[in-house]
């Protein structure tokens, strides 16, 4: 394959490293030392405490639950987790709040049962993050597990007299956690600096650090801009604390497992294993039912009129009211769809180009190079870009703001898509290309006719992941779009801040339907590809 050296350098520089260079140029020197005005902000200690509490709790509980689920479903993985995994964060949050907060559906069905579950509170936000991040770790954790020879490890451990229970937890779990390290760090980084869900379901007096930084950045006086610049470093510090916690968590598991391994028992604790399977099964169906109920709740709120407490159902239904809101949100819907389709297309092309260049030149770069965007708080990165003079100049116009927003969507989506596509591409040999080249085809024609058919499913899945990540982007769209780019996600946060519930329900429903439509279309495409391949082979 004839790649120009200058072309490769230009591509890598523009797509992967340019955002880092721009971010470094935008980093300010306003480190919040002891005399900084940041420390005089009222309630800052609570802001820090709340952010760390959410980060620690969501990361630890999600990791524990994902570990239990991976163990329980190692033989027969369930697809029910995918429904919650693919649901847009904000759409799921709005529906979740209507179900469980006071005056919601569950409270109408069982009055007082969830009275402690406030609309915007720390427990609400934490439970929402756990509900979303656990399926994320489960779905991607299965991919990591497939890359480990865990079945051979289990056989070897059983041959030494260990039970299957002990073999899994003492041998497989430490290795699996190590392979999941970057993904768990990504969850920790997102949880400690979360903005989108925290703006809807998190505490507001005071808020978490992420929403506080965004609100400071959106104000125009010099004092709040300086606070945002100093808060950038505080968010980086909290992120480092969370990364350290992930390493400590992994070290504790490794130490405990190593100690237990030296004195393992051959007896199989069947009662414990059966109890765990029952708990995981109940949790799986509970989250699936909650996801279905959330979708139904959004639909009901979108077309309901006169829904007063404590009525379980609205007094009347009105399609006209919901359709009117849909018409009002049509520009945001089209903007969301256009940006997401362009993002997914560009990301998929870049994925193929990047992976094929590595394979052709036998230069397997570390995954960290491609997913580093997940390991830094998104808010901190966007703030650094905004403080760079070049970005501020470009986004001052509508066209510039739109393309910078698309670029940011591509950059953040690329990391998730790479995680889904790279393992499948690595599993394919280059024999298909060798056959094509021997027949006189060029490299890319050989790839198109011989290797691409083997990767169609992975390519469609990468396209889907990029699309779903793009429609859920909030901070880059809000701050880089400068008001020129308005999507369903940014509009949903604005609508959720008011007392009216129909408009945010319609926005959340459209966002969820957009994700479901993409999943259905691409899933059918993948199914047809597998069917046609099986038909040809038979």
C-alpha positions as CSV (number, residue, x, y, z in Angstrom):
1,X,0.0,0.0,0.0
2,X,1.5,3.3,-1.0
3,X,0.8,5.8,1.7
4,X,2.7,9.1,1.4
5,X,4.8,9.7,4.5
6,X,3.8,13.4,4.4
7,X,0.1,12.3,4.0
8,X,0.3,10.1,7.0
9,X,1.9,12.8,9.1
10,X,-0.7,15.4,8.0
11,X,-3.6,13.1,8.7
12,X,-2.3,12.0,12.2
13,X,-1.5,15.6,13.0
14,X,-4.8,17.1,11.9
15,X,-7.2,14.5,13.2
16,X,-5.5,13.0,16.3
17,X,-2.9,15.5,17.5
18,X,-4.2,18.9,16.4
19,X,-6.8,19.0,19.2
20,X,-4.1,18.3,21.8
21,X,-1.8,21.0,20.3
22,X,-4.7,23.5,20.3
23,X,-5.6,22.5,23.8
24,X,-2.1,22.9,25.1
25,X,-1.9,26.4,23.5
26,X,-5.2,27.3,25.3
27,X,-4.1,26.1,28.7
28,X,-3.9,29.1,31.0
29,X,-1.3,29.7,33.7
30,X,-3.9,30.5,36.3
31,X,-3.2,27.6,38.6
32,X,-5.4,28.0,41.7
33,X,-2.8,28.4,44.4
34,X,-3.8,29.0,48.0
35,X,-4.5,32.7,47.5
36,X,-6.6,32.2,44.3
37,X,-10.0,33.7,44.2
38,X,-11.4,30.2,43.3
39,X,-11.1,29.1,46.9
40,X,-13.3,32.0,48.1
41,X,-16.2,30.8,46.0
42,X,-19.2,30.0,48.3
43,X,-19.7,26.2,48.7
44,X,-16.7,25.2,46.8
45,X,-15.8,22.5,49.3
46,X,-19.3,21.0,48.8
47,X,-18.8,21.1,45.1
48,X,-15.6,19.2,45.3
49,X,-17.1,16.7,47.8
50,X,-20.2,16.1,45.7
51,X,-18.1,15.6,42.5
52,X,-15.8,13.1,44.2
53,X,-18.7,11.3,45.9
54,X,-20.5,10.8,42.6
55,X,-17.2,9.8,40.8
56,X,-16.2,7.2,43.5
57,X,-19.6,5.7,43.9
58,X,-20.6,5.4,40.3
59,X,-17.2,4.0,39.2
60,X,-16.9,1.5,42.0
61,X,-20.5,0.2,41.9
62,X,-20.5,0.0,38.1
63,X,-17.3,-1.9,38.1
64,X,-18.5,-4.4,40.7
65,X,-21.9,-4.9,39.0
66,X,-20.2,-5.3,35.6
67,X,-17.8,-7.9,37.1
68,X,-20.8,-9.9,38.5
69,X,-22.7,-9.7,35.3
70,X,-19.7,-10.8,33.2
71,X,-19.2,-13.8,35.4
72,X,-22.9,-14.8,35.4
73,X,-23.3,-14.4,31.7
74,X,-19.9,-15.8,30.5
75,X,-21.6,-18.7,28.7
76,X,-24.8,-17.1,27.6
77,X,-24.5,-13.3,27.2
78,X,-27.8,-11.5,27.3
79,X,-28.7,-8.8,24.8
80,X,-31.1,-7.0,27.2
81,X,-28.3,-4.7,28.4
82,X,-28.0,-3.2,24.9
83,X,-31.3,-1.4,25.3
84,X,-30.0,0.7,28.2
85,X,-26.5,1.0,26.7
86,X,-27.7,2.5,23.5
87,X,-30.3,4.9,25.1
88,X,-29.1,8.6,25.0
89,X,-28.0,9.7,28.4
90,X,-30.3,12.7,28.6
91,X,-33.3,11.0,27.2
92,X,-32.9,8.2,29.7
93,X,-32.4,10.7,32.5
94,X,-35.6,12.6,31.7
95,X,-37.7,9.4,31.6
96,X,-36.0,8.0,34.6
97,X,-36.9,11.1,36.7
98,X,-40.5,10.9,35.6
99,X,-40.6,7.3,36.8
100,X,-39.0,7.5,40.2
101,X,-39.0,11.0,41.6
102,X,-41.9,12.4,43.8
103,X,-45.1,12.9,41.8
104,X,-43.8,10.5,39.1
105,X,-45.4,7.3,37.9
106,X,-44.0,5.0,40.6
107,X,-45.0,7.5,43.3
108,X,-48.5,7.6,41.9
109,X,-48.7,3.8,41.9
110,X,-47.0,3.4,45.3
111,X,-47.4,6.7,47.1
112,X,-44.4,7.6,49.3
113,X,-42.3,4.7,48.2
114,X,-39.7,7.0,46.5
115,X,-40.2,10.2,48.5
116,X,-36.5,10.3,49.3
117,X,-35.6,10.3,45.6
118,X,-35.6,14.0,44.8
119,X,-35.8,15.4,41.3
120,X,-32.3,16.9,41.5
121,X,-30.1,15.3,44.1
122,X,-26.9,13.4,44.6
123,X,-28.6,10.0,45.0
124,X,-30.6,10.6,41.9
125,X,-27.6,11.5,39.8
126,X,-25.5,8.6,41.2
127,X,-28.2,6.0,40.5
128,X,-28.6,7.4,37.0
129,X,-24.9,7.1,36.3
130,X,-24.7,3.6,37.6
131,X,-27.7,2.6,35.5
132,X,-26.0,3.9,32.4
133,X,-22.3,3.0,33.0
134,X,-22.9,-0.6,34.1
135,X,-24.3,-1.6,30.7
136,X,-21.4,0.3,29.1
137,X,-18.8,-1.8,31.0
138,X,-20.8,-5.0,30.4
139,X,-21.0,-4.5,26.6
140,X,-17.4,-3.5,26.1
141,X,-16.2,-5.8,28.9
142,X,-17.4,-8.8,26.8
143,X,-15.2,-7.7,24.0
144,X,-12.2,-7.5,26.3
145,X,-13.0,-11.0,27.7
146,X,-13.1,-12.5,24.3
147,X,-9.5,-11.4,23.8
148,X,-8.4,-13.3,26.9
149,X,-7.8,-17.1,26.9
150,X,-10.0,-17.3,30.0
151,X,-11.4,-20.7,29.1
152,X,-7.9,-22.2,29.1
153,X,-7.2,-20.5,32.4
154,X,-10.3,-22.0,33.9
155,X,-9.4,-25.5,32.7
156,X,-5.9,-25.2,34.1
157,X,-7.2,-23.9,37.4
158,X,-9.8,-26.7,37.6
159,X,-7.0,-29.3,36.8
160,X,-5.2,-28.0,39.9
161,X,-8.2,-28.6,42.1
162,X,-9.8,-25.2,42.2
163,X,-13.5,-24.9,41.8
164,X,-15.0,-22.9,38.9
165,X,-16.1,-20.2,41.3
166,X,-12.6,-19.7,42.7
167,X,-11.0,-20.1,39.3
168,X,-13.0,-17.2,37.9
169,X,-12.7,-14.7,40.7
170,X,-9.0,-15.5,41.6
171,X,-7.6,-16.0,38.1
172,X,-9.7,-14.4,35.4
173,X,-11.0,-11.4,37.3
174,X,-7.6,-9.7,37.9
175,X,-6.6,-10.1,34.3
176,X,-10.0,-8.9,33.1
177,X,-9.8,-5.8,35.3
178,X,-6.3,-5.0,33.9
179,X,-7.6,-5.3,30.3
180,X,-10.6,-3.0,31.3
181,X,-8.3,-0.4,33.0
182,X,-8.7,2.3,30.3
183,X,-12.4,1.8,30.0
184,X,-12.9,2.0,33.8
185,X,-10.8,5.2,33.8
186,X,-13.0,6.6,31.1
187,X,-16.1,5.9,33.3
188,X,-14.3,7.5,36.3
189,X,-13.4,10.6,34.3
190,X,-16.9,11.0,32.9
191,X,-18.5,10.5,36.3
192,X,-16.4,13.1,38.2
193,X,-16.8,15.7,35.5
194,X,-20.3,14.9,34.2
195,X,-22.3,17.9,32.9
196,X,-25.2,16.8,30.8
197,X,-27.0,14.5,33.2
198,X,-25.9,16.6,36.2
199,X,-27.6,19.6,34.6
200,X,-30.9,17.7,34.6
201,X,-30.7,15.4,37.6
202,X,-27.8,16.7,39.8
203,X,-27.9,19.0,42.8
204,X,-28.1,22.7,41.9
205,X,-27.2,24.5,45.2
206,X,-24.3,24.0,44.8
207,X,-23.9,22.1,41.6
208,X,-21.2,19.7,40.7
209,X,-17.9,21.0,39.3
210,X,-18.7,20.2,35.7
211,X,-21.9,22.2,35.4
212,X,-20.4,25.0,37.5
213,X,-17.5,25.4,35.1
214,X,-19.8,25.5,32.1
215,X,-22.0,28.2,33.7
216,X,-18.9,30.3,34.5
217,X,-17.6,30.0,30.9
218,X,-21.0,31.1,29.5
219,X,-20.9,34.4,31.5
220,X,-19.1,37.3,30.0
221,X,-17.5,39.2,33.0
222,X,-13.8,38.8,33.7
223,X,-14.3,37.4,37.2
224,X,-16.3,34.3,36.2
225,X,-14.0,33.7,33.2
226,X,-11.1,33.7,35.6
227,X,-13.0,31.3,37.9
228,X,-13.5,29.0,34.9
229,X,-9.8,29.2,34.0
230,X,-8.8,28.2,37.6
231,X,-11.6,25.6,37.8
232,X,-10.0,23.9,34.8
233,X,-7.0,22.9,37.0
234,X,-9.3,21.8,39.8
235,X,-11.2,19.5,37.4
236,X,-7.8,18.1,36.2
237,X,-6.8,17.5,39.8
238,X,-10.1,15.6,40.6
239,X,-9.6,13.6,37.5
240,X,-6.1,12.5,38.7
241,X,-7.6,11.5,42.0
242,X,-10.1,9.3,40.2
243,X,-7.4,7.7,37.9
244,X,-5.4,6.9,41.0
245,X,-8.5,5.4,42.6
246,X,-8.9,3.0,39.6
247,X,-5.3,1.8,40.1
248,X,-5.9,1.4,43.8
249,X,-9.1,-0.5,43.2
250,X,-7.3,-2.8,40.8
251,X,-4.4,-3.3,43.2
252,X,-6.7,-4.2,46.0
253,X,-8.5,-6.8,43.9
254,X,-5.2,-8.3,42.8
255,X,-3.9,-8.4,46.4
256,X,-7.1,-10.0,47.8
257,X,-7.3,-12.5,44.9
258,X,-3.6,-13.4,45.3
259,X,-4.0,-14.0,49.0
260,X,-7.1,-16.2,48.4
261,X,-5.5,-18.0,45.6
262,X,-2.8,-19.3,47.9
263,X,-5.4,-20.9,50.2
264,X,-8.2,-21.7,47.8
265,X,-10.6,-24.5,48.5
266,X,-11.7,-27.1,46.0
267,X,-15.3,-27.0,47.3
268,X,-17.7,-25.4,44.9
269,X,-20.0,-22.9,46.7
270,X,-23.0,-23.8,44.7
271,X,-25.4,-21.8,46.9
272,X,-23.3,-18.7,46.5
273,X,-23.1,-19.1,42.7
274,X,-26.8,-19.8,42.3
275,X,-27.6,-16.8,44.4
276,X,-25.4,-14.6,42.3
277,X,-27.0,-15.9,39.1
278,X,-30.4,-15.1,40.5
279,X,-29.4,-11.5,41.5
280,X,-27.9,-10.8,38.1
281,X,-31.0,-12.2,36.4
282,X,-33.2,-10.0,38.5
283,X,-31.0,-7.0,37.9
284,X,-31.0,-7.6,34.1
285,X,-34.8,-7.8,33.9
286,X,-35.2,-4.9,36.3
287,X,-33.1,-2.6,34.2
288,X,-34.8,-3.8,31.0
289,X,-38.3,-3.1,32.5
290,X,-37.1,0.3,33.6
291,X,-35.9,1.1,30.1
292,X,-39.1,0.0,28.5
293,X,-41.1,1.9,31.1
294,X,-39.0,4.9,30.5
295,X,-39.8,4.9,26.8
296,X,-43.5,4.5,27.6
297,X,-43.3,7.3,30.0
298,X,-41.8,9.6,27.4
299,X,-44.5,8.7,24.9
300,X,-47.2,9.3,27.5
301,X,-45.9,12.7,28.6
302,X,-45.5,13.8,25.0
303,X,-49.2,13.3,24.1
304,X,-50.9,13.8,27.5
305,X,-53.1,16.7,28.7
306,X,-54.4,17.3,32.1
307,X,-52.2,14.8,33.9
308,X,-52.6,15.8,37.5
309,X,-51.3,14.1,40.6
310,X,-52.2,11.4,41.8
311,X,-53.8,10.2,38.6
312,X,-52.0,7.2,37.1
313,X,-53.0,8.1,33.6
314,X,-53.8,11.5,32.0
315,X,-57.4,12.6,31.9
316,X,-57.2,13.0,28.1
317,X,-54.8,12.5,25.2
318,X,-54.0,15.0,22.5
319,X,-51.9,14.3,19.4
320,X,-52.1,17.9,18.4
321,X,-50.1,19.2,21.4
322,X,-47.3,16.7,20.9
323,X,-47.2,17.2,17.1
324,X,-47.0,21.0,17.6
325,X,-43.9,20.5,19.8
326,X,-42.4,18.1,17.3
327,X,-42.8,20.8,14.6
328,X,-41.1,23.4,16.9
329,X,-38.2,21.0,17.4
330,X,-37.9,20.1,13.7
331,X,-34.8,22.4,13.1
332,X,-33.0,20.8,16.1
333,X,-34.0,17.3,14.9
334,X,-32.6,17.9,11.4
335,X,-29.4,19.5,12.9
336,X,-28.9,16.5,15.1
337,X,-29.4,14.1,12.3
338,X,-27.2,16.0,9.9
339,X,-24.3,16.4,12.3
340,X,-24.5,12.8,13.5
341,X,-24.6,11.3,9.9
342,X,-21.7,13.4,8.8
343,X,-19.8,12.5,12.0
344,X,-20.4,8.8,11.7
345,X,-19.4,8.8,8.0
346,X,-16.2,10.6,8.6
347,X,-15.3,8.6,11.7
348,X,-15.9,5.3,9.8
349,X,-13.6,6.4,6.9
350,X,-10.9,7.5,9.3
351,X,-11.1,4.2,11.2
352,X,-10.6,2.2,8.1
353,X,-7.7,4.4,7.0
354,X,-6.0,4.3,10.4
355,X,-6.3,0.6,10.9
356,X,-5.2,-0.3,7.3
357,X,-2.2,2.0,7.6
358,X,-1.1,0.2,10.7
359,X,-1.6,-3.2,9.2
360,X,0.1,-2.4,6.0
361,X,3.2,-1.0,7.7
362,X,3.2,-3.5,10.6
363,X,3.1,-0.6,13.1
364,X,0.5,-1.5,15.8
365,X,0.2,1.7,17.8
366,X,-1.1,1.5,21.4
367,X,-4.8,1.9,21.8
368,X,-4.1,4.8,24.2
369,X,-3.1,7.0,21.2
370,X,-6.6,6.6,19.7
371,X,-8.8,6.6,22.9
372,X,-6.9,9.3,24.9
373,X,-9.9,11.6,24.4
374,X,-11.8,9.4,26.9
375,X,-9.2,9.8,29.6
376,X,-9.5,13.6,29.9
377,X,-12.6,15.4,31.1
378,X,-14.5,16.6,28.1
379,X,-15.3,19.9,29.8
380,X,-11.6,20.6,30.5
381,X,-10.7,19.9,26.8
382,X,-13.4,22.1,25.5
383,X,-12.4,25.0,27.9
384,X,-8.8,24.7,26.7
385,X,-9.9,24.9,23.1
386,X,-12.0,28.0,23.8
387,X,-9.1,29.8,25.4
388,X,-7.0,29.2,22.3
389,X,-7.1,32.2,20.1
390,X,-7.3,30.3,16.9
391,X,-10.5,28.4,17.9
392,X,-12.1,31.6,19.3
393,X,-11.5,33.3,15.9
394,X,-12.9,30.4,13.9
395,X,-16.1,29.8,15.9
396,X,-17.0,33.5,15.7
397,X,-18.8,32.8,12.5
398,X,-21.7,30.4,11.9
399,X,-19.8,28.3,9.3
400,X,-16.7,28.1,11.5
401,X,-18.7,27.2,14.6
402,X,-20.5,24.4,12.7
403,X,-17.4,22.8,11.3
404,X,-15.5,23.0,14.6
405,X,-18.5,21.4,16.3
406,X,-18.5,18.6,13.7
407,X,-14.8,18.1,14.2
408,X,-15.2,17.9,18.0
409,X,-18.0,15.3,17.5
410,X,-15.7,13.3,15.2
411,X,-12.8,13.4,17.6
412,X,-14.8,12.3,20.6
413,X,-16.8,9.7,18.7
414,X,-13.6,8.2,17.1
415,X,-12.4,6.9,20.5
416,X,-15.6,4.9,21.1
417,X,-15.8,3.7,17.5
418,X,-12.2,2.6,17.6
419,X,-12.9,0.4,20.7
420,X,-15.6,-1.4,18.8
421,X,-13.9,-1.7,15.4
422,X,-10.3,-2.4,16.2
423,X,-10.7,-5.8,17.9
424,X,-12.8,-7.1,14.9
425,X,-10.2,-5.8,12.4
426,X,-7.3,-7.3,14.3
427,X,-9.0,-10.7,14.2
428,X,-9.0,-10.6,10.4
429,X,-5.9,-11.8,8.5
430,X,-4.4,-10.0,5.5
431,X,-4.8,-13.1,3.3
432,X,-7.8,-11.5,1.6
433,X,-5.6,-8.6,0.5
434,X,-2.9,-10.9,-0.7
435,X,-5.3,-12.8,-2.9
436,X,-6.6,-9.5,-4.4
437,X,-3.1,-8.1,-5.0
438,X,-2.1,-11.4,-6.7
439,X,-5.0,-10.9,-9.1
440,X,-3.7,-7.4,-10.1
441,X,-6.0,-5.3,-7.9
442,X,-4.8,-2.2,-6.2
443,X,-4.6,-2.2,-2.4
444,X,-7.9,-0.4,-1.9
445,X,-9.8,-2.4,-4.6
446,X,-8.5,-5.6,-2.9
447,X,-9.7,-4.2,0.4
448,X,-13.1,-3.4,-1.0
449,X,-13.8,-6.7,-2.8
450,X,-12.1,-9.1,-0.5
451,X,-11.6,-7.8,3.1
452,X,-14.5,-5.4,3.4
453,X,-17.2,-8.1,3.2
454,X,-15.6,-9.8,6.2
455,X,-15.8,-6.5,8.2
456,X,-19.2,-5.2,7.1
457,X,-20.7,-6.0,10.5
458,X,-17.9,-4.3,12.4
459,X,-18.0,-1.3,10.1
460,X,-21.8,-0.9,10.6
461,X,-21.4,-1.2,14.3
462,X,-18.7,1.4,14.3
463,X,-20.9,3.7,12.3
464,X,-23.7,3.1,14.8
465,X,-21.5,3.8,17.8
466,X,-20.3,7.1,16.2
467,X,-23.9,8.1,15.4
468,X,-25.1,7.4,19.0
469,X,-22.1,9.3,20.5
470,X,-22.7,12.3,18.3
471,X,-26.4,12.7,19.1
472,X,-25.5,12.6,22.8
473,X,-22.8,15.3,22.7
474,X,-23.7,18.3,24.9
475,X,-20.6,20.3,26.1
476,X,-18.9,20.5,22.7
477,X,-22.1,21.5,21.0
478,X,-23.0,24.0,23.6
479,X,-19.7,25.8,24.0
480,X,-18.1,25.4,20.5
481,X,-21.4,25.9,18.6
482,X,-21.7,29.3,20.2
483,X,-25.5,29.2,19.7
484,X,-25.2,28.6,16.0
485,X,-25.5,24.8,16.4
486,X,-28.6,23.7,18.3
487,X,-29.3,20.0,18.6
488,X,-32.0,18.0,20.5
489,X,-29.5,17.4,23.3
490,X,-28.7,21.1,24.0
491,X,-32.4,22.0,23.6
492,X,-33.4,19.2,26.0
493,X,-31.3,20.6,28.8
494,X,-32.8,24.1,28.2
495,X,-36.3,22.7,28.2
496,X,-35.7,20.6,31.3
497,X,-34.8,23.7,33.3
498,X,-38.4,24.9,33.2
499,X,-41.6,23.7,34.8
500,X,-43.3,22.6,31.6
501,X,-42.9,18.8,31.1
502,X,-44.4,18.1,27.6
503,X,-41.7,19.9,25.6
504,X,-38.7,18.1,27.3
505,X,-40.6,14.8,27.0
506,X,-41.0,15.3,23.3
507,X,-37.4,16.2,22.8
508,X,-36.2,13.2,24.8
509,X,-38.6,10.9,22.9
510,X,-37.3,12.2,19.5
511,X,-33.7,11.7,20.7
512,X,-34.5,8.1,21.8
513,X,-36.4,7.4,18.6
514,X,-33.5,8.6,16.6
515,X,-31.2,6.2,18.4
516,X,-33.6,3.3,18.1
517,X,-34.1,4.0,14.4
518,X,-30.4,3.9,13.8
519,X,-30.1,0.7,15.8
520,X,-33.0,-1.0,13.9
521,X,-31.7,0.0,10.4
522,X,-28.1,-1.0,11.0
523,X,-29.1,-4.2,12.8
524,X,-31.3,-5.3,9.9
525,X,-28.4,-4.4,7.6
526,X,-26.0,-6.6,9.6
527,X,-28.5,-9.4,9.7
528,X,-29.0,-9.3,5.9
529,X,-25.3,-9.4,5.4
530,X,-24.9,-12.5,7.6
531,X,-27.8,-14.1,5.8
532,X,-26.4,-13.5,2.3
533,X,-23.0,-14.7,3.4
534,X,-24.4,-17.9,4.9
535,X,-26.5,-18.4,1.7
536,X,-23.5,-18.0,-0.5
537,X,-21.4,-20.4,1.6
538,X,-24.1,-23.0,1.5
